[in-house]
Every structure is written in C-alpha cells, then in structure tokens.
Amino acid sequence: MINYRTVVARVVAYCASSGLAALVDLTAFAVIIDAGFGGRSYLAAVATATVGARAISSAVNYAVNRHLVFVRPGSALRYFALVAAILAASSLCTTGMSALLAGHVVWAKVLVDGVLFVIGYQVQRRWVFGRE
C-alpha cells in the first residue's frame, strides 16, 4: 500500500522532471522554429520543430523518470510510443491553437503541452512503468 507522502513525493518529482524536460523542449523548439522557419507557424514548421525538440527532451525525461521518479525499470518501447502519440497531438494542437492565438506559436505550445503533461503522467504511471 502506498501512503500519501509517497504519492505526493512522486508527483513533485514528476513535476520537476517534466519541468526540466519542458524547459529543454521549449528552448529547442523556439530555436528551431526561429532559426529554421523565421518563427512561422504552418504545420510543417511546427511539426519539424516539435520533432527535433522532443527527440532531445524525451531522452532526458525518460532517464530522469526511470531513475528518479518511478524508480523502476520501465519499457523504453512503451515510453517512446507515448512520446510519438504526444508528439503528434502536440504538433496538431499547437498549430490549431496558434491560429486561435493570432500566430503566437510558442504560447500555443505552452498551453497545449500543459494539457498533455497531465495525460502523460497517468499513462507513464499506469502503462510505461507499471501499475502500482
């Protein structure tokens, strides 16, 4: 049986791990979208920047989650399947949200990825690193 402190500690660790990965991801995304596409927010630009940024940040995130958050072996295959699903959702939803935000693609990405953060925790806890 898991107690309250264990649950809270894991959620705090996940938030810290995700914060680090988000910082890496957003920084890489901004550099790629600005340097490679002049800050434009069409689907191919957003998808390319998202893929590049996520490749970097997901490797960091898996290592931290495996060793510091869930502290157990997880399925790298399942983790990267989740990454692919979130990557697709992030690309499509960021493109749509940027249209609603008058082309502010980086802010759109922050909003979209905030929602995907909550979904990702539950999937990792239950499917990638096993059920508690």
C-alpha positions in Angstrom: 0.0 0.0 0.0 1.3 3.4 -0.9 0.9 6.3 1.5 0.1 9.9 0.9 3.7 11.1 1.3 4.9 8.6 -1.3 2.2 9.8 -3.8 3.0 13.5 -3.2 6.7 12.9 -3.4 6.3 11.1 -6.8 4.1 13.8 -8.2 6.5 16.5 -7.1 9.4 14.6 -8.6 7.4 14.1 -11.8 6.7 17.8 -12.0 10.4 18.6 -11.5 11.4 16.1 -14.2 8.7 17.4 -16.5 9.7 21.0 -15.8 13.3 20.2 -16.8 12.1 18.4 -19.9 9.7 21.2 -20.8 12.5 23.8 -20.5 14.7 21.7 -22.7 11.8 21.1 -25.2 10.6 24.7 -25.3 14.1 26.1 -25.7 14.9 23.7 -28.5 11.5 24.3 -30.2 12.0 28.1 -30.1 15.5 27.9 -31.5 14.4 25.5 -34.3 11.2 27.4 -35.2 13.0 30.8 -35.2 16.3 29.8 -36.9 14.8 27.3 -39.3 11.4 28.8 -40.2 11.6 32.5 -39.2 9.0 32.0 -36.4 6.2 31.0 -38.8 3.6 28.6 -37.6 2.5 26.5 -40.5 2.1 22.7 -39.8 5.4 21.6 -41.4 7.4 24.1 -39.5 5.7 23.3 -36.2 6.0 19.6 -36.8 9.7 19.8 -37.6 10.5 21.9 -34.6 8.4 19.7 -32.4 10.1 16.5 -33.5 13.6 18.0 -33.1 12.8 19.4 -29.7 11.0 16.3 -28.5 13.9 14.0 -29.5 16.2 15.9 -27.2 13.8 16.4 -24.3 12.3 12.9 -24.3 15.7 11.2 -23.9 16.3 13.5 -20.8 12.8 12.8 -19.5 12.9 9.0 -19.8 16.2 8.8 -18.0 15.1 11.1 -15.1 11.7 9.4 -14.8 13.2 5.9 -14.8 15.8 6.6 -12.2 14.3 9.4 -10.0 10.6 9.5 -10.4 9.2 6.0 -10.7 12.5 4.3 -9.6 11.9 1.1 -11.5 12.7 -0.3 -14.9 10.1 0.8 -17.5 9.5 -0.1 -21.0 11.5 2.2 -23.3 9.4 0.9 -26.2 6.2 2.0 -24.4 7.7 5.3 -23.4 8.7 6.2 -26.9 5.3 5.1 -28.2 3.8 7.5 -25.8 6.3 10.2 -27.0 5.1 9.6 -30.6 1.5 10.0 -29.6 2.1 13.1 -27.6 4.3 14.4 -30.4 1.5 14.1 -32.9 -1.0 15.6 -30.6 1.3 18.5 -29.7 2.1 19.3 -33.4 -1.6 19.3 -34.5 -3.0 21.0 -31.4 -0.2 23.6 -31.4 -0.9 24.5 -35.0 -4.6 24.9 -34.3 -4.1 26.8 -31.1 -1.6 29.2 -32.7 -4.3 30.1 -35.2 -6.6 31.0 -32.2 -3.8 33.0 -30.6 -3.1 35.1 -33.7 0.0 33.2 -34.7 1.7 33.1 -31.2 3.1 29.6 -31.7 5.3 29.4 -28.7 2.5 30.4 -26.3 0.2 27.9 -28.1 2.8 25.2 -27.5 3.0 26.1 -23.8 -0.8 25.8 -23.4 -1.1 22.5 -25.4 1.8 20.8 -23.7 0.4 21.8 -20.3 -2.6 19.6 -21.0 -0.5 16.8 -22.4 1.6 16.9 -19.3 -1.3 15.6 -17.1 -2.2 12.9 -19.6 1.5 11.8 -19.9 1.8 11.3 -16.1 -1.1 9.0 -16.0 0.0 6.9 -19.0 3.5 6.6 -17.6 2.4 5.6 -14.2 -0.1 3.0 -15.4 1.4 1.7 -18.6 5.1 2.6 -19.1 6.4 2.0 -15.6 3.7 -0.4 -14.5 0.6 -0.2 -12.3 1.1 0.5 -8.6 
